[in-house]
Amino acid sequence: MQIEIYMPCEPQSVCDVINITFVLIAVIAALFFIRVLIHEYKNIQGVKKTKRPSKSSKRKQAKKK
């Protein structure tokens, strides 16, 4: 699917530069979004992996026995 943006500019080179700028901004935004998603995923996975009973609760269980 081709997306066309109508820009009435006289020299074609100006339009090309503007189009390249839009594409670069979109690619950078997509990469940043993916980076944030990966970072948040790792944070969520890290929280799930490190939920262990604290040392004080282990001592309480040992005293009960």
C-alpha positions in Angstrom: 0.0 0.0 0.0 1.4 3.3 -1.0 0.7 6.4 1.0 0.8 9.7 -0.8 1.0 13.1 0.8 0.0 16.0 -1.4 2.5 18.8 -1.0 2.4 21.6 -3.6 6.1 22.5 -3.9 7.8 23.8 -6.9 11.3 22.2 -6.9 10.9 18.4 -6.5 14.1 18.3 -4.4 12.4 20.3 -1.6 9.5 17.8 -1.6 12.0 14.9 -1.5 13.8 16.3 1.5 10.5 16.9 3.3 9.4 13.3 2.6 12.7 11.9 3.8 12.4 13.9 7.0 8.9 12.6 7.6 10.0 9.0 7.0 13.1 9.4 9.3 10.9 10.9 12.1 8.4 8.0 11.8 11.2 5.4 11.9 12.8 7.0 14.9 9.5 7.1 16.7 8.7 3.5 15.9 12.2 2.4 17.2 11.7 4.4 20.3 8.3 2.9 20.9 9.7 -0.6 20.5 12.5 0.2 22.9 10.0 1.4 25.5 8.0 -1.8 25.0 11.0 -4.0 25.5 12.1 -2.1 28.6 8.7 -2.3 30.2 8.4 -6.0 29.3 11.8 -6.7 31.0 10.7 -4.7 34.1 7.5 -6.7 34.4 9.3 -10.0 33.9 11.9 -8.9 36.5 9.3 -8.1 39.1 7.7 -11.5 38.6 11.0 -13.4 38.9 12.2 -11.5 42.1 9.1 -11.9 44.2 10.4 -14.1 46.9 9.6 -14.2 50.6 11.6 -11.7 52.6 14.2 -12.7 55.1 12.1 -11.6 58.0 9.2 -13.8 56.9 11.6 -16.7 56.7 12.7 -16.1 60.3 9.0 -15.9 61.4 8.3 -19.3 59.8 11.4 -20.8 61.4 10.4 -19.6 64.8 6.9 -21.2 64.4 8.5 -24.6 63.7 
